[in-house]
Amino acid sequence: MASTKEYSDYILEQLGGLDGISARKMMGEYILYCDGKVVGGIYDNRFLVKPVSSAINLMPSAPRELPYEGAKEMLLVENTDDREFLEKLVTSIAEELPVPKKKKK
């Protein structure tokens, strides 16, 4: 089951207070970026984020789920109605991740 554009738009709207947020559709799902860093995605209408230490600290009891078969586990964000929490979560994940390497042409 692919994710709907409506759910992706909802998550992006919830994160609308942040600069540098974008989503890219890929094979029926949406990859979520913050300042050019992949922080998570929307898979089967579930908002999943990378299980970095800051995300685990903010959501210690969050279920770990697979975005798709063969992928690494990610953390399920269940409280998508709390804009302030979502912004703090995504910002802290982005701050923890390394800067993406430039692709050679």
C-alpha positions in Angstrom: 0.0 0.0 0.0 1.4 3.4 -1.0 1.1 6.5 1.0 -1.4 9.2 0.1 -0.4 12.7 -0.9 -3.0 14.0 1.6 -1.1 12.3 4.5 2.2 13.6 3.2 0.7 17.1 3.0 -0.6 16.8 6.5 2.8 15.9 7.9 4.5 18.7 5.9 1.8 21.1 7.2 2.5 20.0 10.8 6.2 20.8 10.2 5.4 24.1 8.4 7.1 26.1 11.1 10.5 24.8 10.2 12.8 26.0 7.4 14.4 23.5 5.1 11.6 20.9 5.3 10.8 19.0 2.1 9.5 15.7 0.9 10.3 13.7 -2.2 8.0 11.1 -3.7 9.8 7.8 -4.3 8.1 4.6 -5.4 4.8 5.5 -3.9 6.3 6.7 -0.6 7.7 10.0 0.6 11.2 10.7 1.9 11.4 13.6 4.4 14.3 16.0 4.4 15.4 18.6 6.8 18.2 20.9 5.6 19.1 18.4 2.9 19.4 15.5 5.4 17.1 12.5 5.3 15.4 12.4 8.7 12.6 9.9 7.9 9.7 9.3 5.6 6.1 8.4 5.1 5.6 4.7 4.4 2.1 3.2 4.1 0.7 6.4 5.7 3.0 6.0 8.8 5.5 8.7 9.8 8.7 6.9 10.5 12.0 8.6 11.6 15.6 7.4 11.8 16.4 5.8 15.2 19.2 8.1 16.2 19.8 8.8 19.9 18.0 12.1 20.0 14.8 10.5 18.5 15.1 7.6 20.9 15.5 10.0 23.9 12.4 11.9 22.8 10.3 8.8 22.1 11.8 6.0 24.4 8.7 3.7 24.0 8.2 4.3 20.3 7.5 1.1 18.3 10.2 0.1 15.8 8.8 -0.7 12.4 10.1 -1.6 9.0 9.3 1.0 6.3 9.4 -1.8 3.7 10.7 -5.3 3.4 14.4 -5.6 3.7 14.9 -2.1 5.2 16.3 -1.1 8.6 13.9 -0.5 11.4 12.7 3.0 12.1 10.8 4.7 14.9 7.0 5.2 14.4 5.9 8.7 15.3 2.4 8.2 16.8 1.8 11.7 18.1 1.5 13.5 14.7 -1.0 16.1 16.0 1.6 17.9 18.3 3.3 20.4 16.0 5.8 21.6 18.6 6.9 18.0 19.4 7.2 17.1 15.7 9.3 20.2 15.0 11.6 19.5 18.0 11.9 15.8 16.9 12.8 16.6 13.3 15.2 19.4 14.3 17.1 17.2 16.8 17.4 14.4 14.3 18.7 16.7 11.6 21.2 18.3 14.0 22.5 14.8 14.9 23.0 13.6 11.3 26.1 14.3 9.3 26.1 16.7 6.4 25.4 14.7 3.2 28.4 14.2 1.0 28.5 16.0 -2.4 27.9 13.7 -5.3 30.6 13.7 -7.9 29.6 14.6 -11.4 
